[in-house]
Amino acid sequence: MSLKASHAIKHCTALLEKVGVPERNAQSTARAIVISDVWGNASHGVMRLPFYLKRITMGGVNPEAELNVVSERGAIVGLDGQDGLGHWQLWEAASIGVQKAKEFGISLVSVKNSSHCGALGVYLYPALDAGQIALIFTNGPAVMPAVGGNAPLLSTSPIAAGIPAKPPMIIDLSTSAVARGKIAAAAKSGGTIPDGWAVDKEGKTITDAKEALMGMLAPLGGAKGFALGLMVESLSAGISGGALSTEVPDMFNPDDDTKPQGISHTVITIDPSDLGDSASYDDFNKLAGNIKKTGGRIPGVKRAHPEEVEDHEITVAEAVIKDLNDWSAKLGLPNFS
């Protein structure tokens, strides 16, 4: 079903407010959720909202959480998310990172005791709008084994990087063979997945999406993907003192709905103007131009800016619309659609 993004943002906000999320945080979270659908990444979009709503009502997410500063030294800030929604918390952390980078040239902001934050590339924009570089890392429930291992140790371990070229270059990828949300989307429709996405404890390929959702995801590029995932885990949970992926409850497991996830996020922000003259931006632009000149596609070139998505249309699966309408009825709101 096709919907206007502005309508989806408004209704997602209303649903979140109904379960106790303050208006400002609900709006920030709703926008981050819908942006993913606008970008064509439905696996991290409104499909996830019913899971967030259930976790809030069951106690796994604290709707009234605040971001508390637990440590601060110069350009480094440590925050505690009090088990709140990851979307608004990571946007706030990225915004703090921009201000610190303006002051010190570089900054690192970490958040512990947070929750799933959706598409990681959303949170690059505070830095990009300020002409800065951002690197973002986050963890989640363990789904990826070491190469040759028989138990999950790491999450999908996504990495995002934003380079302030014209147009901006946006890198956003998981270090597993595929983002787990894509498997969740296939499981929602009762579908199958390609060989090589997921494996069982014996290392055999799983193609049933529902089975794969509770199985293990293969690392991207084998040992290289696992090594990158290990770096992400170290720079998110390891650096913040938050929960390791093996300790993070799974939002797709109903038995975990009452348990806070304890997810960690880290944002590293760099102000390139402190590393030379304006030529540094010229080189970013040359890089982007060379990609286009040689027939390539600049990563992220088709992504709408988070503040400019209202007029876009999104497509939402009928099964997701049903879930959202059920929640709307339960909370005394009109149908989502």
N, C-alpha and C positions, 0 to 999 in steps of 0.2 A: 504494500500500500504506500502511495506517495503522500507525503505531508510537508508543509512548510516548516522550515527549521525554527522560525520564530514561534510557531504554535507549539512545537515539541519542547523548546526551551521553557516556555511559559508553563506548560503542563508538568514537565519534570520538576520545575521549581516548586509548583504547588504541592505535588506529591511529597517532596522532601520536607517542605515546611509542615505538612500535616503529620509527619512522624517526628517532628521536634527539632529539625535543623533550622537555625536562625536564617532569616531572609537573605542576608548578604552571602553567607556560605552556601545556601541552597542555590542561589542564582549562579555563583561561580562554578559549583559542581555541575549543575544542569547544562551550562554552556559547554563545559569541558566534555561532557558526555555526548552532546549532540554534535559538536565539532567532529568527533570521530566518524559519525554517520555521514556528515557533509563530505568528509575526505574519502568516503567509500570504504571505511574500515568498520563495518557494522559489528564485527566481533567485539569491539570495545565501546560501542555506542549504547543506545537505549535498550538493547538486548540485556545489558548488565543491570539496569535499574531495578528490576524486581528482586535481584539478588541483594542489592544494597538495601532496599526497603525491608526485606525479610531480616537481614542481619541487624539492622537498626532496631526493629521491633522485638527481636529475640535477644538483644543485649550484646551482640558481637561487635557493634559499632556504637560509639558514644556520639549521639547527635549534637550534644551541646559542648563538645570538646573545644578547647582553645589551644593555640600554639604557645607553649611556654619556653622561654629562653633558659636553658640549663647550663650553658657555658658560652662565653664570648671572649675572644682574645684577638684584637685587631681585626683582620679580615676573615676570621673563622668564627662561625656561629653554630652552636648545637641546639636543636629544638626538640621538644617532646610534644608529640601530637595527641596525647591523651586518648588514643584509640579512636580518633575522629576519621572522617572521610578523607581519603588521600588527595582528591582532586583539588579542593580549595587550599589544602595545606601545602601541596607542592607548588601551586601557583604563588602563594604567599612567600614560600621559601625562595622561589626564583626571583621574585621582586626584591626581596631583601638582598639577594646575591648581587643584583644590579647596583643597588645603592652602595654596597660595600666595595664593589669593583670600581665604581666611580671615585671612591675615596682612596683605595689602596692599589688599584690597577688589576688586582685579582682577588677572588674571594672563594670561600668554600662554606656552604651551608648544608648541614645534615639535619634530617628529621627522623626520629625513632618513634616507635609506638604509633604508627599511622596505619593506613589501610590501602587497598588497591586504588590506583590513581587513573586507570584507563590508558589512553594512548599517550606515550611519553613525549612525543613531539609537540604536543600542545604547549608544554611548559618552557619551550625554547623562546617563545615570543617576547616575554619581558626583556630578555637580553638582546634579541634581534632588533627590537624597536629602539633600543638604546645604542645600536651600533656595536654590540659586544658579542663575543663568542660564548656559547654555553655548552657544557657537557653534563649530561644527567644520567644517573644510574639508580636503579631500584631493584628490590628483590621481591619474592613472593613464595608461595608454597613450593616445596621441592618436587620437581617432576623430571629432572634431567640427571641421568647417572654419569659417572665418570666413564670414559671409554674402557670397556671391558668390565665395568662394574655391574652389580646386580640389584642396586637399590638407588632410588633418587636422592641426590645430594644438593642440587641447585635448582633454582626456579628457571623460568625461560630467560631470565637475566637480560632484560632489554637495555639497550644503549641508545641515547639520543644525542645528537650534536647539531648545533646551529651555527652557520658561518654567515656573517653579515655582508654577503655580496649583493649585487643587484642583478637578478632576483636572489633572495636568500637561498643558500644551499642547506637542506634539511635532511639529516641522516637519522633514521628511526628504525631500529631492527632488534629482533630477539636473537639470542645466541643459541637457541634451540633451532632445529630444522624448520620449525614453524611456530608462530605465536599460538599459545594454547587457546586463545579466544576463537580462533578459526575452527579448532576441533569442537569447542563448545557450541558454536553456531551450527556445525554439521550435526552434532548430537541432538540439538533442539529440533531439527527437522527429520531425525531418524536416519541420517545418511551415512555414507562411508567416506573414508579419507584415503589419499594415495599411499602406496608403499613408501616406507622410509621416514614417515612422520613420527610414528610411535612404535614402541617395542614392549614386549613383556619381560619378565625377569630372566627368561632364557635367551633374550636377545632376538626373539622372533617378531616379525612385523605384525602389527595390529592394524586392521583396516576398518573395523567397526568403530564408529565415532564415539558411541557411548562407552564402550569398553576402553577405548584409547584415552578418554577423558580421565579415567581413573588409573591409567597405565603410566608409562614413562615416555618422555619425548626424546628423540635422538638429538645429539648436539649438532649444530650447524658445522659442516665440514669436519666431523669427527673430533680428533684431539684438539684441533685449533678452536673449535666452538666451545669445547669444555674449558679450555684455558682462558678464553675471553669471559666465559661465565664466571669462572673463579675470580677473575679481576673485578667483575661487577659486584659479586657477593662481598668481596673484601672492601670495595669502595662504597658500599651501601651499609649493609648490616655490620660488617667488621669495623668500619670506621666510626659508626654512630653508637655502637654498644647495643644495638637492637637485636631482635630475634634472628638467628640464622634460618635459612630456608627450611631446614629440617624441623624447625620448631614453629613454623607459620601454619595456622589452620587454613583449610581450603574452602574458599567461598562457594565452590561447586559441590561440596559435601554437606548435605543438610545437618548431619550430626555435629558439624563445626559452627553452626550459626550462632551459638551462644558465646563463642570464644573469640576474643579480640585477636586480630592477626599479628600485630606487632611488626608490620612491614616498615622498612627503612628506605629513605630517599636521600640522594646527595646531588647537589648542584654545584658545579665549578664554573665560575664566570670570569672571563678575561676581557679587559679593555685593551684592544690592540693599539690604541693611540699612545699608550705608554711604552710601546716597543719600537717606536720609530716615528716617521712622519706619515703623511696621508698616503704614501705609496703602498702601505700595507693593504689598504682597501682596494687600491688599483690592482694589486695582485689577486685578491679575492675575485674581483670582477673579471680579470683575465682568465682565471680558472673556470669560472662559470661560462664565460664566452667561448673558451676552447672546447668545452663539452658540447655546447650547441653547434659550434663551427664544424665539429667532426661528426655530426649526425647523432650525437647522444642526447639523452634526456637529463636535465639538471634535477637532482634529487629534490623532491618537494615542490617543484615549480608550479604544480597545479593546485597546491593547497591554498584554500581561502584563509585569510587572516582570521583569528578567533573573534575579532570585533566586527567582522564583516560577513557573518554567515546567515543573518536573519532571512534574507530573501532567497536563499538556496532551498532546493527541494531535497528531502531525504526519502529513502525507501526502507520501510520497516516490515519485516515478515509478519504474516497473519498470526502466527503462534505467539509472537512477541506482543502484538496489539492486544490479543486476548488476555495475556498476563497483565498488561498495563490497565486494561479495562476492569479486570477483576480487582486490582489494587485501588483503582479509582472508586469503584462501587463500595469497597470495604472502607475507604477513608471519606466517603461522602462527597466525592467530586464527580463532575460530569465525565463521560467516557473520554479516554485519550483520543479516540477517533471513532 
